[in-house]
Amino acid sequence: MSQSRRGSLVESVSNVFIGYGINFALNLALFPLFGWHISLHQNFVLGTIYTVVSLVRSYVIRRFFSNNEWRQA
């Protein structure tokens, strides 16, 4: 049973936005340990860029494996 395109998109969006929250919190906690000090706005923009890239990557990989002939008969 293959996953629909909409199902792939919903799963990818959910996964990526949960990851965004984790990334945002970790940036706030870890960057200062390395001497990197960024504003909340910079953290938001940086996270948004990575989130868009991650969303596209996740969706493309999900569709590739969903449509591929790697399934066992």
CHARMM internal coordinates of N, CA and C (Angstrom, degrees):
IC EDIT
DIST 1 N 1 CA 1.4422
DIST 1 CA 1 C 1.5221
ANGL 1 N 1 CA 1 C 108.79
DIST 1 C 2 N 1.3259
ANGL 1 CA 1 C 2 N 116.95
DIHE 1 N 1 CA 1 C 2 N 122.49
DIST 2 N 2 CA 1.4504
ANGL 1 C 2 N 2 CA 119.68
DIHE 1 CA 1 C 2 N 2 CA -178.72
DIST 2 CA 2 C 1.5278
ANGL 2 N 2 CA 2 C 110.75
DIHE 1 C 2 N 2 CA 2 C -94.48
DIST 2 C 3 N 1.2982
ANGL 2 CA 2 C 3 N 113.96
DIHE 2 N 2 CA 2 C 3 N 158.41
DIST 3 N 3 CA 1.4594
ANGL 2 C 3 N 3 CA 120.57
DIHE 2 CA 2 C 3 N 3 CA -179.05
DIST 3 CA 3 C 1.5262
ANGL 3 N 3 CA 3 C 109.29
DIHE 2 C 3 N 3 CA 3 C -87.75
DIST 3 C 4 N 1.3272
ANGL 3 CA 3 C 4 N 117.22
DIHE 3 N 3 CA 3 C 4 N 140.42
DIST 4 N 4 CA 1.4571
ANGL 3 C 4 N 4 CA 120.65
DIHE 3 CA 3 C 4 N 4 CA 178.70
DIST 4 CA 4 C 1.5295
ANGL 4 N 4 CA 4 C 109.80
DIHE 3 C 4 N 4 CA 4 C -71.09
DIST 4 C 5 N 1.3213
ANGL 4 CA 4 C 5 N 115.54
DIHE 4 N 4 CA 4 C 5 N 162.05
DIST 5 N 5 CA 1.4697
ANGL 4 C 5 N 5 CA 119.68
DIHE 4 CA 4 C 5 N 5 CA 177.39
DIST 5 CA 5 C 1.5180
ANGL 5 N 5 CA 5 C 110.62
DIHE 4 C 5 N 5 CA 5 C -60.89
DIST 5 C 6 N 1.3165
ANGL 5 CA 5 C 6 N 116.65
DIHE 5 N 5 CA 5 C 6 N -40.68
DIST 6 N 6 CA 1.4641
ANGL 5 C 6 N 6 CA 120.20
DIHE 5 CA 5 C 6 N 6 CA 179.09
DIST 6 CA 6 C 1.5290
ANGL 6 N 6 CA 6 C 110.46
DIHE 5 C 6 N 6 CA 6 C -64.62
DIST 6 C 7 N 1.3221
ANGL 6 CA 6 C 7 N 116.64
DIHE 6 N 6 CA 6 C 7 N -42.07
DIST 7 N 7 CA 1.4588
ANGL 6 C 7 N 7 CA 120.74
DIHE 6 CA 6 C 7 N 7 CA 177.24
DIST 7 CA 7 C 1.5209
ANGL 7 N 7 CA 7 C 111.87
DIHE 6 C 7 N 7 CA 7 C -61.50
DIST 7 C 8 N 1.3392
ANGL 7 CA 7 C 8 N 115.94
DIHE 7 N 7 CA 7 C 8 N -41.12
DIST 8 N 8 CA 1.4659
ANGL 7 C 8 N 8 CA 120.47
DIHE 7 CA 7 C 8 N 8 CA 177.02
DIST 8 CA 8 C 1.5205
ANGL 8 N 8 CA 8 C 110.77
DIHE 7 C 8 N 8 CA 8 C -62.42
DIST 8 C 9 N 1.3220
ANGL 8 CA 8 C 9 N 115.84
DIHE 8 N 8 CA 8 C 9 N -41.76
DIST 9 N 9 CA 1.4629
ANGL 8 C 9 N 9 CA 119.84
DIHE 8 CA 8 C 9 N 9 CA -178.99
DIST 9 CA 9 C 1.5281
ANGL 9 N 9 CA 9 C 111.17
DIHE 8 C 9 N 9 CA 9 C -66.37
DIST 9 C 10 N 1.3381
ANGL 9 CA 9 C 10 N 116.84
DIHE 9 N 9 CA 9 C 10 N -44.69
DIST 10 N 10 CA 1.4677
ANGL 9 C 10 N 10 CA 120.48
DIHE 9 CA 9 C 10 N 10 CA 179.71
DIST 10 CA 10 C 1.5285
ANGL 10 N 10 CA 10 C 110.36
DIHE 9 C 10 N 10 CA 10 C -61.84
DIST 10 C 11 N 1.3236
ANGL 10 CA 10 C 11 N 117.04
DIHE 10 N 10 CA 10 C 11 N -44.26
DIST 11 N 11 CA 1.4642
ANGL 10 C 11 N 11 CA 120.09
DIHE 10 CA 10 C 11 N 11 CA 178.96
DIST 11 CA 11 C 1.5247
ANGL 11 N 11 CA 11 C 111.26
DIHE 10 C 11 N 11 CA 11 C -63.35
DIST 11 C 12 N 1.3254
ANGL 11 CA 11 C 12 N 116.54
DIHE 11 N 11 CA 11 C 12 N -44.44
DIST 12 N 12 CA 1.4634
ANGL 11 C 12 N 12 CA 120.63
DIHE 11 CA 11 C 12 N 12 CA -179.40
DIST 12 CA 12 C 1.5240
ANGL 12 N 12 CA 12 C 111.54
DIHE 11 C 12 N 12 CA 12 C -63.39
DIST 12 C 13 N 1.3316
ANGL 12 CA 12 C 13 N 116.89
DIHE 12 N 12 CA 12 C 13 N -44.84
DIST 13 N 13 CA 1.4673
ANGL 12 C 13 N 13 CA 120.90
DIHE 12 CA 12 C 13 N 13 CA -179.72
DIST 13 CA 13 C 1.5291
ANGL 13 N 13 CA 13 C 110.20
DIHE 12 C 13 N 13 CA 13 C -62.80
DIST 13 C 14 N 1.3206
ANGL 13 CA 13 C 14 N 117.28
DIHE 13 N 13 CA 13 C 14 N -44.96
DIST 14 N 14 CA 1.4682
ANGL 13 C 14 N 14 CA 120.70
DIHE 13 CA 13 C 14 N 14 CA 179.36
DIST 14 CA 14 C 1.5233
ANGL 14 N 14 CA 14 C 110.79
DIHE 13 C 14 N 14 CA 14 C -60.39
DIST 14 C 15 N 1.3071
ANGL 14 CA 14 C 15 N 116.08
DIHE 14 N 14 CA 14 C 15 N -48.26
DIST 15 N 15 CA 1.4600
ANGL 14 C 15 N 15 CA 121.69
DIHE 14 CA 14 C 15 N 15 CA -179.24
DIST 15 CA 15 C 1.5241
ANGL 15 N 15 CA 15 C 111.37
DIHE 14 C 15 N 15 CA 15 C -60.10
DIST 15 C 16 N 1.3086
ANGL 15 CA 15 C 16 N 116.69
DIHE 15 N 15 CA 15 C 16 N -45.31
DIST 16 N 16 CA 1.4560
ANGL 15 C 16 N 16 CA 120.99
DIHE 15 CA 15 C 16 N 16 CA -175.72
DIST 16 CA 16 C 1.5254
ANGL 16 N 16 CA 16 C 111.36
DIHE 15 C 16 N 16 CA 16 C -70.04
DIST 16 C 17 N 1.3173
ANGL 16 CA 16 C 17 N 118.72
DIHE 16 N 16 CA 16 C 17 N -40.53
DIST 17 N 17 CA 1.4605
ANGL 16 C 17 N 17 CA 119.41
DIHE 16 CA 16 C 17 N 17 CA -178.69
DIST 17 CA 17 C 1.5264
ANGL 17 N 17 CA 17 C 112.76
DIHE 16 C 17 N 17 CA 17 C -71.99
DIST 17 C 18 N 1.3052
ANGL 17 CA 17 C 18 N 117.29
DIHE 17 N 17 CA 17 C 18 N -30.80
DIST 18 N 18 CA 1.4574
ANGL 17 C 18 N 18 CA 119.42
DIHE 17 CA 17 C 18 N 18 CA 172.01
DIST 18 CA 18 C 1.5349
ANGL 18 N 18 CA 18 C 108.73
DIHE 17 C 18 N 18 CA 18 C -65.71
DIST 18 C 19 N 1.3156
ANGL 18 CA 18 C 19 N 115.93
DIHE 18 N 18 CA 18 C 19 N -42.81
DIST 19 N 19 CA 1.4632
ANGL 18 C 19 N 19 CA 120.76
DIHE 18 CA 18 C 19 N 19 CA 176.06
DIST 19 CA 19 C 1.5203
ANGL 19 N 19 CA 19 C 112.15
DIHE 18 C 19 N 19 CA 19 C -61.27
DIST 19 C 20 N 1.3313
ANGL 19 CA 19 C 20 N 116.94
DIHE 19 N 19 CA 19 C 20 N -36.30
DIST 20 N 20 CA 1.4689
ANGL 19 C 20 N 20 CA 120.41
DIHE 19 CA 19 C 20 N 20 CA 178.56
DIST 20 CA 20 C 1.5260
ANGL 20 N 20 CA 20 C 110.56
DIHE 19 C 20 N 20 CA 20 C -61.52
DIST 20 C 21 N 1.3107
ANGL 20 CA 20 C 21 N 116.93
DIHE 20 N 20 CA 20 C 21 N -44.86
DIST 21 N 21 CA 1.4590
ANGL 20 C 21 N 21 CA 120.17
DIHE 20 CA 20 C 21 N 21 CA 179.13
DIST 21 CA 21 C 1.5174
ANGL 21 N 21 CA 21 C 112.11
DIHE 20 C 21 N 21 CA 21 C -61.34
DIST 21 C 22 N 1.3179
ANGL 21 CA 21 C 22 N 115.71
DIHE 21 N 21 CA 21 C 22 N -42.23
DIST 22 N 22 CA 1.4659
ANGL 21 C 22 N 22 CA 120.34
DIHE 21 CA 21 C 22 N 22 CA 177.87
DIST 22 CA 22 C 1.5254
ANGL 22 N 22 CA 22 C 109.93
DIHE 21 C 22 N 22 CA 22 C -64.38
DIST 22 C 23 N 1.3321
ANGL 22 CA 22 C 23 N 116.93
DIHE 22 N 22 CA 22 C 23 N -45.27
DIST 23 N 23 CA 1.4587
ANGL 22 C 23 N 23 CA 122.00
DIHE 22 CA 22 C 23 N 23 CA 179.41
DIST 23 CA 23 C 1.5206
ANGL 23 N 23 CA 23 C 111.42
DIHE 22 C 23 N 23 CA 23 C -59.40
DIST 23 C 24 N 1.3198
ANGL 23 CA 23 C 24 N 116.72
DIHE 23 N 23 CA 23 C 24 N -45.55
DIST 24 N 24 CA 1.4675
ANGL 23 C 24 N 24 CA 121.22
DIHE 23 CA 23 C 24 N 24 CA -177.75
DIST 24 CA 24 C 1.5258
ANGL 24 N 24 CA 24 C 110.34
DIHE 23 C 24 N 24 CA 24 C -60.62
DIST 24 C 25 N 1.3289
ANGL 24 CA 24 C 25 N 116.26
DIHE 24 N 24 CA 24 C 25 N -46.88
DIST 25 N 25 CA 1.4664
ANGL 24 C 25 N 25 CA 120.73
DIHE 24 CA 24 C 25 N 25 CA -179.68
DIST 25 CA 25 C 1.5310
ANGL 25 N 25 CA 25 C 111.26
DIHE 24 C 25 N 25 CA 25 C -65.09
DIST 25 C 26 N 1.3201
ANGL 25 CA 25 C 26 N 116.83
DIHE 25 N 25 CA 25 C 26 N -42.84
DIST 26 N 26 CA 1.4641
ANGL 25 C 26 N 26 CA 119.75
DIHE 25 CA 25 C 26 N 26 CA 179.41
DIST 26 CA 26 C 1.5214
ANGL 26 N 26 CA 26 C 112.13
DIHE 25 C 26 N 26 CA 26 C -64.87
DIST 26 C 27 N 1.3344
ANGL 26 CA 26 C 27 N 116.99
DIHE 26 N 26 CA 26 C 27 N -39.15
DIST 27 N 27 CA 1.4648
ANGL 26 C 27 N 27 CA 119.32
DIHE 26 CA 26 C 27 N 27 CA 176.87
DIST 27 CA 27 C 1.5238
ANGL 27 N 27 CA 27 C 110.81
DIHE 26 C 27 N 27 CA 27 C -58.67
DIST 27 C 28 N 1.3265
ANGL 27 CA 27 C 28 N 116.26
DIHE 27 N 27 CA 27 C 28 N -43.41
DIST 28 N 28 CA 1.4662
ANGL 27 C 28 N 28 CA 119.98
DIHE 27 CA 27 C 28 N 28 CA 179.78
DIST 28 CA 28 C 1.5256
ANGL 28 N 28 CA 28 C 111.21
DIHE 27 C 28 N 28 CA 28 C -63.20
DIST 28 C 29 N 1.3172
ANGL 28 CA 28 C 29 N 116.92
DIHE 28 N 28 CA 28 C 29 N -36.38
DIST 29 N 29 CA 1.4636
ANGL 28 C 29 N 29 CA 120.78
DIHE 28 CA 28 C 29 N 29 CA -177.21
DIST 29 CA 29 C 1.5329
ANGL 29 N 29 CA 29 C 112.98
DIHE 28 C 29 N 29 CA 29 C -83.32
DIST 29 C 30 N 1.3288
ANGL 29 CA 29 C 30 N 116.89
DIHE 29 N 29 CA 29 C 30 N -39.86
DIST 30 N 30 CA 1.4567
ANGL 29 C 30 N 30 CA 120.09
DIHE 29 CA 29 C 30 N 30 CA -171.23
DIST 30 CA 30 C 1.5262
ANGL 30 N 30 CA 30 C 115.56
DIHE 29 C 30 N 30 CA 30 C -91.58
DIST 30 C 31 N 1.3220
ANGL 30 CA 30 C 31 N 118.50
DIHE 30 N 30 CA 30 C 31 N -35.52
DIST 31 N 31 CA 1.4647
ANGL 30 C 31 N 31 CA 119.94
DIHE 30 CA 30 C 31 N 31 CA -177.15
DIST 31 CA 31 C 1.5218
ANGL 31 N 31 CA 31 C 112.48
DIHE 30 C 31 N 31 CA 31 C -54.74
DIST 31 C 32 N 1.3236
ANGL 31 CA 31 C 32 N 119.13
DIHE 31 N 31 CA 31 C 32 N -46.14
DIST 32 N 32 CA 1.4711
ANGL 31 C 32 N 32 CA 118.58
DIHE 31 CA 31 C 32 N 32 CA 179.68
DIST 32 CA 32 C 1.5355
ANGL 32 N 32 CA 32 C 113.25
DIHE 31 C 32 N 32 CA 32 C -60.77
DIST 32 C 33 N 1.3174
ANGL 32 CA 32 C 33 N 117.96
DIHE 32 N 32 CA 32 C 33 N -28.36
DIST 33 N 33 CA 1.4638
ANGL 32 C 33 N 33 CA 120.63
DIHE 32 CA 32 C 33 N 33 CA 177.39
DIST 33 CA 33 C 1.5288
ANGL 33 N 33 CA 33 C 112.16
DIHE 32 C 33 N 33 CA 33 C -64.10
DIST 33 C 34 N 1.3303
ANGL 33 CA 33 C 34 N 115.97
DIHE 33 N 33 CA 33 C 34 N -25.28
DIST 34 N 34 CA 1.4637
ANGL 33 C 34 N 34 CA 121.37
DIHE 33 CA 33 C 34 N 34 CA 178.66
DIST 34 CA 34 C 1.5316
ANGL 34 N 34 CA 34 C 112.01
DIHE 33 C 34 N 34 CA 34 C -99.56
DIST 34 C 35 N 1.3297
ANGL 34 CA 34 C 35 N 116.04
DIHE 34 N 34 CA 34 C 35 N 5.74
DIST 35 N 35 CA 1.4559
ANGL 34 C 35 N 35 CA 119.97
DIHE 34 CA 34 C 35 N 35 CA 179.82
DIST 35 CA 35 C 1.5158
ANGL 35 N 35 CA 35 C 113.43
DIHE 34 C 35 N 35 CA 35 C 81.36
DIST 35 C 36 N 1.3339
ANGL 35 CA 35 C 36 N 117.90
DIHE 35 N 35 CA 35 C 36 N 13.29
DIST 36 N 36 CA 1.4576
ANGL 35 C 36 N 36 CA 122.12
DIHE 35 CA 35 C 36 N 36 CA 179.57
DIST 36 CA 36 C 1.5188
ANGL 36 N 36 CA 36 C 108.33
DIHE 35 C 36 N 36 CA 36 C -98.03
DIST 36 C 37 N 1.2986
ANGL 36 CA 36 C 37 N 116.60
DIHE 36 N 36 CA 36 C 37 N 122.97
DIST 37 N 37 CA 1.4587
ANGL 36 C 37 N 37 CA 120.99
DIHE 36 CA 36 C 37 N 37 CA -178.76
DIST 37 CA 37 C 1.5232
ANGL 37 N 37 CA 37 C 108.61
DIHE 36 C 37 N 37 CA 37 C -121.11
DIST 37 C 38 N 1.3247
ANGL 37 CA 37 C 38 N 115.72
DIHE 37 N 37 CA 37 C 38 N 111.09
DIST 38 N 38 CA 1.4586
ANGL 37 C 38 N 38 CA 120.75
DIHE 37 CA 37 C 38 N 38 CA 178.80
DIST 38 CA 38 C 1.5303
ANGL 38 N 38 CA 38 C 108.18
DIHE 37 C 38 N 38 CA 38 C -121.97
DIST 38 C 39 N 1.3206
ANGL 38 CA 38 C 39 N 114.18
DIHE 38 N 38 CA 38 C 39 N 153.32
DIST 39 N 39 CA 1.4614
ANGL 38 C 39 N 39 CA 119.71
DIHE 38 CA 38 C 39 N 39 CA 179.91
DIST 39 CA 39 C 1.5301
ANGL 39 N 39 CA 39 C 109.73
DIHE 38 C 39 N 39 CA 39 C -76.09
DIST 39 C 40 N 1.3195
ANGL 39 CA 39 C 40 N 116.02
DIHE 39 N 39 CA 39 C 40 N 166.92
DIST 40 N 40 CA 1.4672
ANGL 39 C 40 N 40 CA 120.01
DIHE 39 CA 39 C 40 N 40 CA 176.35
DIST 40 CA 40 C 1.5266
ANGL 40 N 40 CA 40 C 110.55
DIHE 39 C 40 N 40 CA 40 C -60.97
DIST 40 C 41 N 1.3393
ANGL 40 CA 40 C 41 N 116.31
DIHE 40 N 40 CA 40 C 41 N -38.36
DIST 41 N 41 CA 1.4679
ANGL 40 C 41 N 41 CA 120.19
DIHE 40 CA 40 C 41 N 41 CA 178.69
DIST 41 CA 41 C 1.5288
ANGL 41 N 41 CA 41 C 110.71
DIHE 40 C 41 N 41 CA 41 C -63.34
DIST 41 C 42 N 1.3205
ANGL 41 CA 41 C 42 N 116.98
DIHE 41 N 41 CA 41 C 42 N -45.20
DIST 42 N 42 CA 1.4651
ANGL 41 C 42 N 42 CA 119.84
DIHE 41 CA 41 C 42 N 42 CA 178.11
DIST 42 CA 42 C 1.5214
ANGL 42 N 42 CA 42 C 110.91
DIHE 41 C 42 N 42 CA 42 C -62.69
DIST 42 C 43 N 1.3300
ANGL 42 CA 42 C 43 N 117.29
DIHE 42 N 42 CA 42 C 43 N -39.93
DIST 43 N 43 CA 1.4552
ANGL 42 C 43 N 43 CA 121.64
DIHE 42 CA 42 C 43 N 43 CA 177.49
DIST 43 CA 43 C 1.5280
ANGL 43 N 43 CA 43 C 110.22
DIHE 42 C 43 N 43 CA 43 C -62.52
DIST 43 C 44 N 1.3205
ANGL 43 CA 43 C 44 N 116.73
DIHE 43 N 43 CA 43 C 44 N -41.61
DIST 44 N 44 CA 1.4648
ANGL 43 C 44 N 44 CA 121.97
DIHE 43 CA 43 C 44 N 44 CA 178.50
DIST 44 CA 44 C 1.5343
ANGL 44 N 44 CA 44 C 110.75
DIHE 43 C 44 N 44 CA 44 C -62.58
DIST 44 C 45 N 1.3341
ANGL 44 CA 44 C 45 N 117.14
DIHE 44 N 44 CA 44 C 45 N -47.34
DIST 45 N 45 CA 1.4671
ANGL 44 C 45 N 45 CA 121.10
DIHE 44 CA 44 C 45 N 45 CA -178.73
DIST 45 CA 45 C 1.5233
ANGL 45 N 45 CA 45 C 110.62
DIHE 44 C 45 N 45 CA 45 C -64.52
DIST 45 C 46 N 1.3218
ANGL 45 CA 45 C 46 N 116.87
DIHE 45 N 45 CA 45 C 46 N -46.37
DIST 46 N 46 CA 1.4551
ANGL 45 C 46 N 46 CA 120.77
DIHE 45 CA 45 C 46 N 46 CA 178.98
DIST 46 CA 46 C 1.5273
ANGL 46 N 46 CA 46 C 110.57
DIHE 45 C 46 N 46 CA 46 C -59.77
DIST 46 C 47 N 1.3197
ANGL 46 CA 46 C 47 N 116.69
DIHE 46 N 46 CA 46 C 47 N -45.50
DIST 47 N 47 CA 1.4556
ANGL 46 C 47 N 47 CA 120.78
DIHE 46 CA 46 C 47 N 47 CA 178.20
DIST 47 CA 47 C 1.5148
ANGL 47 N 47 CA 47 C 112.60
DIHE 46 C 47 N 47 CA 47 C -62.52
DIST 47 C 48 N 1.3348
ANGL 47 CA 47 C 48 N 116.65
DIHE 47 N 47 CA 47 C 48 N -38.09
DIST 48 N 48 CA 1.4607
ANGL 47 C 48 N 48 CA 120.87
DIHE 47 CA 47 C 48 N 48 CA 179.27
DIST 48 CA 48 C 1.5237
ANGL 48 N 48 CA 48 C 111.41
DIHE 47 C 48 N 48 CA 48 C -64.27
DIST 48 C 49 N 1.3136
ANGL 48 CA 48 C 49 N 116.86
DIHE 48 N 48 CA 48 C 49 N -42.23
DIST 49 N 49 CA 1.4683
ANGL 48 C 49 N 49 CA 120.82
DIHE 48 CA 48 C 49 N 49 CA 178.52
DIST 49 CA 49 C 1.5273
ANGL 49 N 49 CA 49 C 109.92
DIHE 48 C 49 N 49 CA 49 C -60.79
DIST 49 C 50 N 1.3231
ANGL 49 CA 49 C 50 N 116.08
DIHE 49 N 49 CA 49 C 50 N -49.64
DIST 50 N 50 CA 1.4624
ANGL 49 C 50 N 50 CA 119.46
DIHE 49 CA 49 C 50 N 50 CA 179.61
DIST 50 CA 50 C 1.5239
ANGL 50 N 50 CA 50 C 111.94
DIHE 49 C 50 N 50 CA 50 C -64.84
DIST 50 C 51 N 1.3099
ANGL 50 CA 50 C 51 N 117.36
DIHE 50 N 50 CA 50 C 51 N -32.90
DIST 51 N 51 CA 1.4616
ANGL 50 C 51 N 51 CA 121.10
DIHE 50 CA 50 C 51 N 51 CA 179.76
DIST 51 CA 51 C 1.5221
ANGL 51 N 51 CA 51 C 111.29
DIHE 50 C 51 N 51 CA 51 C -67.31
DIST 51 C 52 N 1.3207
ANGL 51 CA 51 C 52 N 117.67
DIHE 51 N 51 CA 51 C 52 N -43.03
DIST 52 N 52 CA 1.4659
ANGL 51 C 52 N 52 CA 121.00
DIHE 51 CA 51 C 52 N 52 CA 178.85
DIST 52 CA 52 C 1.5279
ANGL 52 N 52 CA 52 C 110.03
DIHE 51 C 52 N 52 CA 52 C -62.69
DIST 52 C 53 N 1.3229
ANGL 52 CA 52 C 53 N 116.42
DIHE 52 N 52 CA 52 C 53 N -45.33
DIST 53 N 53 CA 1.4656
ANGL 52 C 53 N 53 CA 120.16
DIHE 52 CA 52 C 53 N 53 CA 178.66
DIST 53 CA 53 C 1.5281
ANGL 53 N 53 CA 53 C 110.28
DIHE 52 C 53 N 53 CA 53 C -62.05
DIST 53 C 54 N 1.3171
ANGL 53 CA 53 C 54 N 117.10
DIHE 53 N 53 CA 53 C 54 N -43.26
DIST 54 N 54 CA 1.4585
ANGL 53 C 54 N 54 CA 121.70
DIHE 53 CA 53 C 54 N 54 CA -179.55
DIST 54 CA 54 C 1.5226
ANGL 54 N 54 CA 54 C 111.47
DIHE 53 C 54 N 54 CA 54 C -65.33
DIST 54 C 55 N 1.3169
ANGL 54 CA 54 C 55 N 117.76
DIHE 54 N 54 CA 54 C 55 N -40.01
DIST 55 N 55 CA 1.4577
ANGL 54 C 55 N 55 CA 121.60
DIHE 54 CA 54 C 55 N 55 CA 179.20
DIST 55 CA 55 C 1.5226
ANGL 55 N 55 CA 55 C 111.03
DIHE 54 C 55 N 55 CA 55 C -62.30
DIST 55 C 56 N 1.3135
ANGL 55 CA 55 C 56 N 117.08
DIHE 55 N 55 CA 55 C 56 N -46.78
DIST 56 N 56 CA 1.4674
ANGL 55 C 56 N 56 CA 120.81
DIHE 55 CA 55 C 56 N 56 CA 179.06
DIST 56 CA 56 C 1.5228
ANGL 56 N 56 CA 56 C 110.04
DIHE 55 C 56 N 56 CA 56 C -63.49
DIST 56 C 57 N 1.3266
ANGL 56 CA 56 C 57 N 117.13
DIHE 56 N 56 CA 56 C 57 N -45.99
DIST 57 N 57 CA 1.4634
ANGL 56 C 57 N 57 CA 121.34
DIHE 56 CA 56 C 57 N 57 CA 179.51
DIST 57 CA 57 C 1.5229
ANGL 57 N 57 CA 57 C 111.11
DIHE 56 C 57 N 57 CA 57 C -59.37
DIST 57 C 58 N 1.3067
ANGL 57 CA 57 C 58 N 117.21
DIHE 57 N 57 CA 57 C 58 N -47.83
DIST 58 N 58 CA 1.4579
ANGL 57 C 58 N 58 CA 121.96
DIHE 57 CA 57 C 58 N 58 CA -178.15
DIST 58 CA 58 C 1.5274
ANGL 58 N 58 CA 58 C 111.48
DIHE 57 C 58 N 58 CA 58 C -61.93
DIST 58 C 59 N 1.3235
ANGL 58 CA 58 C 59 N 117.08
DIHE 58 N 58 CA 58 C 59 N -43.75
DIST 59 N 59 CA 1.4612
ANGL 58 C 59 N 59 CA 121.27
DIHE 58 CA 58 C 59 N 59 CA -179.26
DIST 59 CA 59 C 1.5322
ANGL 59 N 59 CA 59 C 111.02
DIHE 58 C 59 N 59 CA 59 C -65.26
DIST 59 C 60 N 1.3270
ANGL 59 CA 59 C 60 N 116.59
DIHE 59 N 59 CA 59 C 60 N -45.09
DIST 60 N 60 CA 1.4678
ANGL 59 C 60 N 60 CA 120.42
DIHE 59 CA 59 C 60 N 60 CA -178.41
DIST 60 CA 60 C 1.5249
ANGL 60 N 60 CA 60 C 110.64
DIHE 59 C 60 N 60 CA 60 C -63.91
DIST 60 C 61 N 1.3223
ANGL 60 CA 60 C 61 N 117.44
DIHE 60 N 60 CA 60 C 61 N -44.29
DIST 61 N 61 CA 1.4608
ANGL 60 C 61 N 61 CA 120.12
DIHE 60 CA 60 C 61 N 61 CA 179.31
DIST 61 CA 61 C 1.5198
ANGL 61 N 61 CA 61 C 110.59
DIHE 60 C 61 N 61 CA 61 C -64.23
DIST 61 C 62 N 1.3359
ANGL 61 CA 61 C 62 N 117.95
DIHE 61 N 61 CA 61 C 62 N -42.20
DIST 62 N 62 CA 1.4655
ANGL 61 C 62 N 62 CA 121.64
DIHE 61 CA 61 C 62 N 62 CA 179.52
DIST 62 CA 62 C 1.5251
ANGL 62 N 62 CA 62 C 110.05
DIHE 61 C 62 N 62 CA 62 C -61.16
DIST 62 C 63 N 1.3390
ANGL 62 CA 62 C 63 N 117.46
DIHE 62 N 62 CA 62 C 63 N -44.87
DIST 63 N 63 CA 1.4633
ANGL 62 C 63 N 63 CA 120.30
DIHE 62 CA 62 C 63 N 63 CA -179.37
DIST 63 CA 63 C 1.5289
ANGL 63 N 63 CA 63 C 111.05
DIHE 62 C 63 N 63 CA 63 C -66.95
DIST 63 C 64 N 1.3262
ANGL 63 CA 63 C 64 N 116.90
DIHE 63 N 63 CA 63 C 64 N -38.24
DIST 64 N 64 CA 1.4654
ANGL 63 C 64 N 64 CA 120.59
DIHE 63 CA 63 C 64 N 64 CA 179.21
DIST 64 CA 64 C 1.5231
ANGL 64 N 64 CA 64 C 109.91
DIHE 63 C 64 N 64 CA 64 C -58.63
DIST 64 C 65 N 1.3186
ANGL 64 CA 64 C 65 N 117.31
DIHE 64 N 64 CA 64 C 65 N -50.68
DIST 65 N 65 CA 1.4549
ANGL 64 C 65 N 65 CA 120.64
DIHE 64 CA 64 C 65 N 65 CA -177.66
DIST 65 CA 65 C 1.5257
ANGL 65 N 65 CA 65 C 111.89
DIHE 64 C 65 N 65 CA 65 C -72.43
DIST 65 C 66 N 1.3143
ANGL 65 CA 65 C 66 N 117.49
DIHE 65 N 65 CA 65 C 66 N -28.76
DIST 66 N 66 CA 1.4517
ANGL 65 C 66 N 66 CA 120.38
DIHE 65 CA 65 C 66 N 66 CA 179.06
DIST 66 CA 66 C 1.5321
ANGL 66 N 66 CA 66 C 111.21
DIHE 65 C 66 N 66 CA 66 C -70.90
DIST 66 C 67 N 1.3190
ANGL 66 CA 66 C 67 N 116.56
DIHE 66 N 66 CA 66 C 67 N -35.73
DIST 67 N 67 CA 1.4696
ANGL 66 C 67 N 67 CA 121.00
DIHE 66 CA 66 C 67 N 67 CA -176.26
DIST 67 CA 67 C 1.5170
ANGL 67 N 67 CA 67 C 113.99
DIHE 66 C 67 N 67 CA 67 C -95.73
DIST 67 C 68 N 1.3096
ANGL 67 CA 67 C 68 N 117.37
DIHE 67 N 67 CA 67 C 68 N -6.88
DIST 68 N 68 CA 1.4532
ANGL 67 C 68 N 68 CA 120.21
DIHE 67 CA 67 C 68 N 68 CA -174.01
DIST 68 CA 68 C 1.5248
ANGL 68 N 68 CA 68 C 110.69
DIHE 67 C 68 N 68 CA 68 C -78.23
DIST 68 C 69 N 1.2850
ANGL 68 CA 68 C 69 N 114.41
DIHE 68 N 68 CA 68 C 69 N 159.93
DIST 69 N 69 CA 1.4651
ANGL 68 C 69 N 69 CA 121.85
DIHE 68 CA 68 C 69 N 69 CA -179.08
DIST 69 CA 69 C 1.5286
ANGL 69 N 69 CA 69 C 111.74
DIHE 68 C 69 N 69 CA 69 C -89.57
DIST 69 C 70 N 1.3100
ANGL 69 CA 69 C 70 N 118.36
DIHE 69 N 69 CA 69 C 70 N 26.92
DIST 70 N 70 CA 1.4644
ANGL 69 C 70 N 70 CA 122.28
DIHE 69 CA 69 C 70 N 70 CA -176.93
DIST 70 CA 70 C 1.5129
ANGL 70 N 70 CA 70 C 110.82
DIHE 69 C 70 N 70 CA 70 C -81.68
DIST 70 C 71 N 1.2873
ANGL 70 CA 70 C 71 N 117.50
DIHE 70 N 70 CA 70 C 71 N -5.60
DIST 71 N 71 CA 1.4571
ANGL 70 C 71 N 71 CA 120.56
DIHE 70 CA 70 C 71 N 71 CA -178.85
DIST 71 CA 71 C 1.5096
ANGL 71 N 71 CA 71 C 111.33
DIHE 70 C 71 N 71 CA 71 C -69.38
DIST 71 C 72 N 1.3043
ANGL 71 CA 71 C 72 N 115.75
DIHE 71 N 71 CA 71 C 72 N 145.42
DIST 72 N 72 CA 1.4673
ANGL 71 C 72 N 72 CA 120.08
DIHE 71 CA 71 C 72 N 72 CA 177.08
DIST 72 CA 72 C 1.5195
ANGL 72 N 72 CA 72 C 109.04
DIHE 71 C 72 N 72 CA 72 C -82.38
DIST 72 C 73 N 1.3061
ANGL 72 CA 72 C 73 N 116.00
DIHE 72 N 72 CA 72 C 73 N 139.02
DIST 73 N 73 CA 1.4704
ANGL 72 C 73 N 73 CA 121.39
DIHE 72 CA 72 C 73 N 73 CA -179.65
DIST 73 CA 73 C 1.5068
ANGL 73 N 73 CA 73 C 110.70
DIHE 72 C 73 N 73 CA 73 C -81.04
END
COOR INIT
IC SEED 1 N 1 CA 1 C
IC BUILD
